[in-house]
Amino acid sequence: MTTVAGAPARPSGRLIASILALAAALTFLVPAAARAADAPQNTEQPSIGGAYLVGETVTAQPGIWTPEPETFDYEWFVDDAPVGTGDSYTIAAADLDGALQLKVTAHLTDAPDGVAWSEPFAVSAGVLDAFTTSITGVLVVGRTLTAALPATGDVTVQWRRDGKAITGATAPTYTVKSIDAGHVLSVRVVRSQPGYLTQVSIAKASATVKKAFSTTAAPTISGTRAVGKTLTANVKPWSPTASFSYQWKRDGVAISGATNRTYALKAKDLGARIAVTVTGRKSGYAAVSRTSGATAAIAKGTIVAPTPTITGTVRAGSTLTARTGTVKPSTVAKSFQWLRNGNPIAGATKATYALKNVDAGKRIAVKVTYRKTAFTTITKKSAATVTVKARPEVAVKDGYYRVGTDIKPGTYYRTGSGICYWERLSAKSYDTDALNGSNIGLGRSYVTIKSTDKWFYTEDCGGWTRFDGTGANKSSVTAKVGTYAVGTDIKAGTYRSPAATGFTFAGEPFEMCIIIVESAPLGVMDVATQEAYYEVGDPVEVTVAKGEYLTSFGCGKLTRVS
């Protein structure tokens, strides 16, 4: 037993607490005169703060003293043996199952030291930091699994099959064997450390072990690498035979919905590189994915279209239609351009074209251009039609024609050189009230029949052609007599003739030039906007605007100067 100078002998740590309590009581029974003068007296027994477990740190609680000491010294004992000093102590593994006790020595100047002991406390096993093992790796025959181990302590490992220990499988890693196929693997990890409770953690695999394919092959891709074409994934047989699923990828990224063996290349694929991943599956075997090499950059698609054809009557006043036939892909955009003698016709950009008077004597063709995003644009040109026939004449014979039945309202012209007389009537009789308009023309003549007219009378005109606003649009007037639509037969502007020539009417020569400009060929005098007379030999000048009608009698060749 250890003794401390100036203090009673320390009782054994094995004595029960009642002995300590009795000793304390006897101390208090000693008369004050017999005790050391002014020595600090312990009135409340010291105690130990904390958990009495291996690895834990406990602290000294000195209790209550009278008078109050100036300082304390602390000593720690386990089973009578000193193990440390200071106001705290970390319980060691060797202390397990021993009695931990604190000795407190109180110091006061000019007074003897006071000594007191705590009760003894049994030391229990410590608790290590918790750990949980786990299994990483692929649950496939031939692959290696790894158990997660704690970083400290003595660790033992046991791999198990369906809960039963696998002989010799005590390493942190385990290579899956054929016998494991179809079974559930687990691992039991035990950690021990002197003075501490033993810890056990068991991890169970999430699924049964699968077999492995003995032979797998990456797919290859066949097909034309261009937008609009179809690629096909080709896979050599695996061993054992597997069923396959597919995932096509664009520049390494999965293409949504592209999960068939074939893949139709889209506009988004232009310039990209395409690959395919196949996944082989078989019951009891681990699925395996293999990816093909990427294709070269996907090129633009090719539009396939036959040469267009033209249908319809090839005559002014009729409509021609462009026929494109079967075009692939069917979603391409088509644009049209009609040609007159090989030259583009302004505004003629639809699938149909209404032949005009200006087309008479010409040959018509059409160009069709096909466009689609990510495809190469192509243009196809039809063969030209036969020469376009002139629009058929109406009211060819002299006489009366019912408006709306025999002849439709509208503007007409005739191109003969002789005298032409016509009337627009509200009744089939000649009187002032019935006459809506009349004119005697020489050469090219115009008339506008209105829907309010009832009859049209023609004499010596030789037939009329429907005016559709198209013509030669020349810059000169060469005929001695005639009427010309400005903006159609001739261009708008100022025309001059060096000298008036005169003209002949009904066999009679007229030694003058007459210029008349009308706003419409209605055959009434009040539509004239200009009217001028020149003697033979005099220079002539007239200015006309688009939409007007110029009539020239004996003015010679009028040439546009501005």
C-alpha positions in Angstrom: 0.0 0.0 0.0 1.3 3.5 -0.9 1.5 6.1 1.9 1.7 9.8 1.6 3.9 11.8 4.0 1.9 13.9 6.5 -1.3 12.0 5.7 -3.0 8.8 6.8 -2.2 5.6 4.9 -4.5 5.3 1.6 -6.9 2.5 1.9 -6.9 -0.2 -0.7 -8.7 0.7 -4.0 -10.5 -2.5 -3.6 -12.2 -1.5 -0.3 -15.8 -0.6 -0.5 -17.0 2.9 -0.3 -18.4 2.4 3.2 -14.9 2.2 4.7 -14.0 5.5 3.1 -17.1 7.1 4.5 -16.3 5.7 8.0 -12.8 7.1 7.9 -14.2 10.5 6.9 -16.6 10.3 9.9 -13.8 9.4 12.3 -11.9 12.5 11.1 -14.7 14.7 12.1 -15.0 13.1 15.6 -11.5 14.1 16.5 -11.5 17.2 18.7 -10.5 20.3 17.0 -7.6 20.8 19.4 -6.2 17.5 18.4 -6.2 18.3 14.6 -3.4 20.2 12.9 -3.9 23.9 13.4 -5.6 25.7 10.5 -5.2 22.7 8.2 -7.8 22.8 5.3 -10.6 20.4 6.1 -12.6 18.6 3.3 -16.3 19.0 3.9 -17.5 17.6 0.6 -15.6 14.5 -0.8 -13.7 15.0 -4.2 -15.2 13.4 -7.3 -14.3 12.5 -10.8 -16.0 14.1 -13.8 -16.6 12.2 -17.1 -17.1 8.7 -18.3 -15.1 5.9 -16.8 -14.3 4.3 -20.1 -11.0 3.5 -21.8 -9.9 6.3 -24.0 -12.1 8.9 -22.2 -10.5 11.9 -20.4 -11.8 12.5 -16.9 -11.4 15.7 -14.8 -10.7 16.3 -11.1 -13.4 17.7 -8.9 -11.7 18.8 -5.6 -14.8 19.0 -3.5 -15.4 21.7 -0.8 -12.8 22.7 1.8 -12.7 24.8 4.9 -10.9 27.1 5.0 -10.6 27.4 1.2 -7.2 26.2 0.0 -4.9 28.3 -2.1 -3.9 25.4 -4.5 -4.6 21.7 -5.1 -2.4 18.9 -6.2 -4.0 15.9 -8.0 -2.9 12.3 -8.2 -4.6 9.5 -10.1 -4.6 5.9 -9.0 -5.8 2.6 -10.5 -5.8 -0.4 -8.2 -3.4 1.4 -5.7 -0.9 2.2 -8.4 -0.3 5.8 -9.4 -1.0 6.5 -13.0 -0.9 10.2 -13.4 -1.0 13.7 -12.0 -2.8 16.9 -13.0 -6.4 18.0 -13.1 -7.3 15.5 -15.9 -6.5 12.0 -16.9 -7.0 9.9 -20.1 -8.0 6.4 -19.2 -5.6 3.9 -20.7 -6.3 0.4 -22.0 -4.3 -1.1 -19.1 -6.8 0.5 -16.7 -9.7 -1.7 -17.9 -11.6 -3.3 -15.0 -9.5 -1.5 -12.4 -10.7 1.0 -9.7 -10.0 4.6 -10.7 -9.5 6.9 -7.7 -8.5 10.6 -7.3 -6.3 11.9 -4.4 -6.6 15.7 -3.7 -4.0 17.5 -1.6 -5.0 21.0 -0.5 -2.3 23.7 0.2 -2.7 26.8 2.5 0.2 29.0 3.5 1.5 28.4 7.0 -0.8 25.5 7.5 -0.4 21.8 7.1 -1.7 20.2 3.8 -5.1 18.6 3.8 -5.7 15.3 2.0 -8.9 13.7 0.7 -9.8 10.8 -1.7 -12.6 10.3 -4.2 -14.7 7.2 -4.3 -13.2 4.5 -6.5 -14.9 4.0 -9.9 -14.7 0.8 -12.0 -13.2 1.4 -15.5 -15.1 -0.1 -18.4 -14.2 -0.9 -22.0 -14.0 2.1 -24.3 -16.1 2.6 -27.4 -14.3 3.1 -30.7 -15.6 5.5 -33.4 -18.3 3.7 -35.3 -17.6 2.3 -38.7 -19.7 0.7 -41.4 -18.2 -1.5 -44.1 -19.4 -1.6 -47.7 -18.7 -3.5 -50.9 -17.5 -1.9 -54.0 -17.0 -3.5 -57.4 -19.0 -5.3 -60.1 -20.9 -8.4 -59.0 -19.7 -10.4 -62.0 -17.7 -13.6 -62.1 -14.0 -12.7 -62.6 -14.3 -9.2 -61.2 -12.8 -8.1 -57.9 -14.8 -6.8 -54.9 -13.3 -4.6 -52.2 -14.5 -4.3 -48.6 -14.2 -0.9 -46.9 -12.1 -1.2 -43.7 -11.6 1.0 -40.6 -8.4 3.0 -40.5 -7.4 1.8 -37.0 -7.5 -1.3 -34.8 -6.9 -4.9 -35.5 -9.2 -5.8 -38.4 -10.3 -9.2 -39.6 -12.3 -9.9 -42.8 -14.5 -12.8 -43.8 -16.3 -13.0 -47.1 -19.5 -15.0 -47.2 -21.7 -16.7 -49.8 -25.4 -16.7 -48.9 -24.4 -15.9 -45.3 -21.9 -18.8 -45.0 -18.1 -18.2 -44.7 -16.1 -18.8 -47.8 -13.0 -20.7 -46.9 -9.8 -18.7 -47.2 -11.7 -15.5 -48.2 -10.2 -13.3 -45.5 -8.5 -10.5 -47.5 -9.9 -7.0 -48.0 -10.5 -8.0 -51.7 -12.3 -10.9 -53.2 -12.2 -12.2 -56.8 -15.7 -13.4 -57.7 -15.7 -17.1 -58.7 -18.0 -19.1 -61.0 -19.5 -20.9 -58.0 -20.7 -17.5 -56.8 -23.0 -17.0 -59.8 -26.6 -16.7 -58.7 -25.7 -16.2 -55.0 -25.5 -13.2 -52.7 -22.2 -12.2 -51.4 -21.5 -10.4 -48.1 -18.5 -9.4 -46.0 -18.1 -9.4 -42.2 -15.5 -7.0 -40.8 -14.4 -7.2 -37.2 -12.4 -4.4 -35.5 -10.7 -5.0 -32.1 -8.4 -2.9 -29.9 -7.1 -3.5 -26.4 -9.4 -1.9 -23.8 -12.2 -1.3 -26.3 -15.3 -3.1 -27.2 -15.1 -5.2 -30.3 -17.0 -3.8 -33.3 -18.6 -5.9 -36.1 -20.0 -4.6 -39.4 -21.6 -6.7 -42.2 -22.2 -5.5 -45.8 -24.5 -7.4 -48.1 -24.3 -7.1 -51.9 -27.3 -5.5 -53.5 -27.8 -8.2 -56.1 -26.9 -11.8 -56.9 -23.7 -12.4 -58.8 -23.9 -12.5 -62.6 -22.0 -14.6 -65.0 -19.7 -12.8 -67.6 -19.9 -13.1 -71.4 -16.9 -14.9 -72.7 -16.8 -13.1 -76.0 -18.1 -9.6 -76.8 -17.6 -7.5 -79.9 -18.0 -3.8 -80.5 -20.5 -2.8 -83.2 -19.7 -1.4 -86.6 -21.8 1.1 -88.6 -22.8 0.8 -92.3 -24.6 3.2 -94.5 -24.0 6.5 -96.3 -22.8 9.3 -93.9 -25.1 12.0 -95.2 -28.2 13.8 -93.9 -31.3 11.9 -95.0 -29.6 8.6 -95.2 -29.9 5.7 -92.8 -27.1 4.1 -90.7 -27.3 0.5 -89.5 -25.5 -1.0 -86.4 -23.9 -4.4 -87.1 -22.9 -6.7 -84.3 -21.0 -9.9 -84.5 -22.4 -12.8 -82.4 -21.4 -12.8 -78.7 -20.7 -15.9 -76.6 -23.1 -16.9 -75.2 -25.7 -15.5 -77.6 -27.1 -12.1 -76.3 -30.0 -9.9 -77.1 -29.0 -6.3 -77.9 -30.4 -2.8 -77.3 -29.1 0.3 -79.1 -28.3 3.9 -78.3 -27.1 6.2 -81.0 -24.8 9.1 -80.1 -24.0 12.5 -81.7 -20.5 13.7 -80.8 -20.6 11.4 -77.8 -24.0 12.5 -76.5 -27.0 10.2 -76.5 -29.6 11.1 -79.1 -33.1 11.1 -77.6 -35.3 8.4 -79.0 -32.5 6.9 -81.2 -32.7 3.4 -79.8 -33.3 1.2 -82.9 -30.8 -0.8 -84.8 -31.1 1.8 -87.6 -30.9 5.6 -87.4 -32.0 8.1 -90.0 -29.6 11.0 -90.1 -31.2 14.4 -89.5 -30.3 18.0 -90.1 -28.9 18.2 -86.5 -26.4 15.6 -87.4 -24.7 17.7 -90.1 -21.0 18.0 -89.4 -21.3 15.7 -86.3 -19.7 12.3 -85.8 -22.1 9.5 -85.1 -21.5 6.4 -83.0 -23.7 3.6 -81.5 -23.5 1.8 -78.2 -25.0 -1.7 -78.0 -25.8 -3.4 -74.7 -25.9 -7.2 -74.7 -28.1 -9.0 -72.2 -28.8 -12.6 -71.2 -30.6 -14.0 -68.2 -28.0 -14.7 -65.4 -25.3 -12.7 -67.1 -24.1 -9.2 -66.4 -25.1 -6.7 -69.1 -22.2 -5.4 -71.2 -22.1 -2.2 -73.3 -19.8 -1.8 -76.3 -19.4 1.3 -78.4 -18.5 1.6 -82.1 -16.0 4.0 -83.5 -17.4 7.3 -84.6 -18.1 8.0 -88.2 -16.6 10.8 -90.3 -18.4 14.1 -90.1 -21.9 13.8 -91.5 -22.2 15.5 -95.0 -25.1 17.4 -96.4 -28.0 15.3 -97.8 -28.8 14.9 -101.5 -32.1 15.9 -102.9 -33.4 13.6 -105.7 -35.8 15.2 -108.2 -36.7 14.4 -111.8 -36.7 17.0 -114.5 -39.9 19.0 -114.2 -42.6 19.0 -116.9 -45.2 21.5 -118.1 -48.8 20.8 -118.6 -51.6 23.1 -120.0 -52.6 24.7 -123.3 -49.8 26.6 -124.9 -51.8 29.7 -125.8 -52.0 33.2 -124.4 -54.9 33.3 -122.0 -54.3 29.7 -120.8 -52.5 28.6 -117.6 -49.5 26.4 -117.5 -48.6 24.1 -114.5 -45.2 22.9 -113.5 -45.1 19.2 -112.5 -42.2 18.2 -110.3 -42.9 14.5 -110.0 -41.7 12.5 -107.0 -39.1 14.4 -105.0 -37.0 12.9 -102.1 -37.2 13.8 -99.4 -40.8 14.9 -99.8 -40.5 17.8 -97.3 -38.1 19.9 -99.4 -39.1 23.5 -100.2 -39.7 24.2 -103.9 -39.4 27.6 -105.6 -40.3 28.3 -109.3 -39.1 30.6 -111.9 -40.8 30.7 -115.3 -38.7 31.6 -118.4 -39.6 33.2 -121.7 -37.2 32.3 -124.4 -34.8 31.4 -121.6 -35.1 34.7 -119.7 -36.7 35.0 -116.3 -40.3 36.4 -116.3 -40.6 39.0 -113.6 -43.0 37.9 -110.8 -43.6 34.5 -112.4 -42.6 32.4 -109.3 -45.5 30.1 -108.6 -46.2 26.6 -109.7 -48.6 27.9 -112.3 -48.2 30.6 -114.9 -51.0 32.4 -116.9 -49.8 32.9 -120.4 -50.0 36.6 -121.5 -50.3 38.2 -124.9 -46.6 39.1 -124.7 -45.8 35.4 -124.6 -47.3 34.8 -128.1 -44.5 33.6 -130.4 -42.3 32.7 -127.5 -41.3 29.4 -125.9 -41.9 28.9 -122.1 -39.9 26.9 -119.6 -39.7 26.6 -115.9 -36.9 26.2 -113.4 -37.6 24.5 -110.1 -35.2 25.0 -107.1 -35.3 22.5 -104.2 -34.0 23.6 -100.8 -33.9 21.9 -97.4 -31.8 22.6 -94.3 -28.7 20.4 -94.3 -29.2 19.3 -97.9 -27.4 20.6 -101.0 -29.7 22.9 -103.0 -30.4 21.8 -106.6 -32.2 23.3 -109.6 -33.9 21.5 -112.4 -35.1 23.0 -115.7 -37.9 21.8 -117.8 -37.8 21.5 -121.6 -39.3 24.6 -123.4 -42.9 24.4 -124.7 -43.8 24.7 -128.3 -44.2 28.3 -129.5 -47.0 30.0 -127.6 -50.0 30.7 -129.8 -51.7 34.1 -129.8 -54.8 34.5 -127.7 -57.9 33.7 -129.9 -59.8 36.7 -131.3 -63.4 37.4 -130.5 -66.2 39.3 -132.3 -64.5 38.4 -135.6 -67.5 39.0 -137.8 -69.3 42.3 -138.2 -72.4 42.7 -136.1 -73.9 42.9 -132.7 -72.5 40.9 -129.7 -74.3 40.6 -126.3 -72.1 41.8 -123.5 -71.5 39.1 -120.9 -72.6 36.4 -123.2 -71.0 36.8 -126.6 -68.2 39.0 -125.4 -67.1 39.6 -121.8 -66.5 43.1 -120.4 -62.9 44.3 -120.6 -60.4 46.0 -122.8 -59.7 44.7 -126.3 -57.5 45.7 -129.3 -57.3 45.0 -133.0 -54.2 45.2 -135.2 -55.6 45.7 -138.7 -54.5 48.7 -140.8 -57.9 49.6 -142.3 -60.8 51.6 -141.0 -62.4 50.0 -137.9 -65.7 51.2 -136.5 -67.3 50.1 -133.2 -70.1 51.0 -130.9 -71.0 50.3 -127.2 -74.8 50.3 -126.8 -77.4 50.0 -124.1 -79.9 48.7 -126.6 -79.7 46.9 -129.9 -80.6 49.9 -131.9 -78.8 53.1 -132.9 -80.1 56.2 -131.3 -78.4 58.8 -129.1 -79.8 57.4 -125.9 -78.6 53.9 -126.6 -75.1 54.9 -127.7 -72.6 54.6 -124.8 -69.5 55.2 -127.0 -68.2 54.8 -130.6 -65.0 55.3 -132.5 -63.6 55.2 -136.0 -60.0 53.9 -135.8 -57.2 53.4 -138.2 -54.7 50.6 -137.7 -54.3 49.4 -134.1 -57.4 50.3 -132.1 -58.6 49.8 -128.5 -62.0 49.6 -126.9 -63.0 49.1 -123.3 -66.4 47.3 -122.9 -68.0 48.0 -119.6 -70.2 45.7 -117.6 -73.0 48.3 -117.9 -73.0 47.9 -121.7 -75.6 45.6 -123.2 -74.3 45.3 -126.7 -71.1 45.7 -128.7 -71.2 46.5 -132.4 -68.2 46.0 -134.6 -67.7 46.7 -138.3 -64.6 46.1 -140.5 -62.4 45.5 -137.4 -61.6 41.9 -138.3 -61.7 40.5 -134.8 -60.7 41.7 -131.3 -58.0 40.3 -128.9 -58.4 40.5 -125.1 -56.0 43.0 -123.6 -54.1 41.7 -120.6 -51.7 44.5 -119.9 -48.7 43.0 -121.6 -47.0 43.8 -124.9 -43.7 44.7 -126.6 -43.2 47.8 -124.5 -41.2 49.5 -127.3 -39.6 52.9 -127.3 -40.8 54.0 -130.7 -44.0 54.2 -132.8 -43.4 53.4 -136.4 -46.8 52.9 -137.9 -48.4 55.9 -139.6 -51.7 55.4 -137.7 -52.8 53.5 -134.6 -53.4 53.6 -130.9 -50.9 52.3 -128.3 -51.3 51.5 -124.6 -48.6 53.3 -122.6 -46.7 51.0 -120.3 -47.7 48.0 -122.5 -47.2 48.7 -126.2 -44.8 51.6 -125.6 -42.9 52.9 -122.6 -44.0 56.0 -120.7 -42.0 59.2 -121.5 -41.6 61.9 -124.1 -41.6 61.0 -127.8 -40.5 63.1 -130.7 -40.8 62.9 -134.5 -38.5 65.0 -136.8 -41.3 65.7 -139.2 -45.1 65.0 -139.5 -45.9 62.9 -142.6 -49.6 63.1 -142.9 -52.0 60.2 -143.5 -54.7 58.8 -145.7 -58.3 58.2 -144.5 -60.9 56.6 -146.8 -58.7 57.2 -149.8 -58.3 60.9 -149.0 -54.9 62.3 -148.1 -54.7 64.5 -145.0 -51.7 66.9 -144.9 -51.5 66.9 -141.1 -50.5 65.0 -137.9 -53.0 64.4 -135.2 -52.0 63.4 -131.7 -54.6 62.3 -129.2 -53.9 61.0 -125.6 -56.7 59.4 -123.7 -57.0 58.1 -120.2 -59.1 55.1 -121.3 -60.2 53.8 -124.7 -63.9 54.2 -124.0 -64.8 56.0 -127.3 -66.0 59.3 -125.7 -64.4 62.6 -126.3 -64.1 63.7 -122.7 -61.4 61.1 -121.9 -58.9 62.9 -124.0 -56.1 64.5 -121.9 -54.1 65.8 -124.9 -55.0 66.7 -128.4 -52.6 68.4 -130.9 -52.3 69.0 -134.7 -49.1 69.5 -136.7 -48.6 70.4 -140.3 -46.6 68.1 -142.6 -42.9 68.6 -142.0 -43.3 70.1 -138.5 -41.5 68.4 -135.6 -43.8 66.6 -133.2 -43.5 66.1 -129.5 -45.8 64.4 -127.0 -45.4 63.2 -123.4 -47.4 60.2 -122.1 -47.8 58.4 -118.8 -48.3 54.8 -117.9 -52.0 53.8 -118.2 -52.7 56.3 -121.0 -53.5 55.5 -124.6 -51.6 57.4 -127.4 -53.2 57.7 -130.9 -51.0 58.9 -133.7 -52.3 59.9 -137.2 -49.6 60.7 -139.8 -47.0 61.9 -137.3 -44.1 59.8 -138.7 -41.8 57.7 -136.5 -42.1 58.8 -132.8 -39.0 58.0 -130.8 -38.8 58.1 -127.0 -36.2 60.7 -125.9 -36.8 60.8 -122.2 
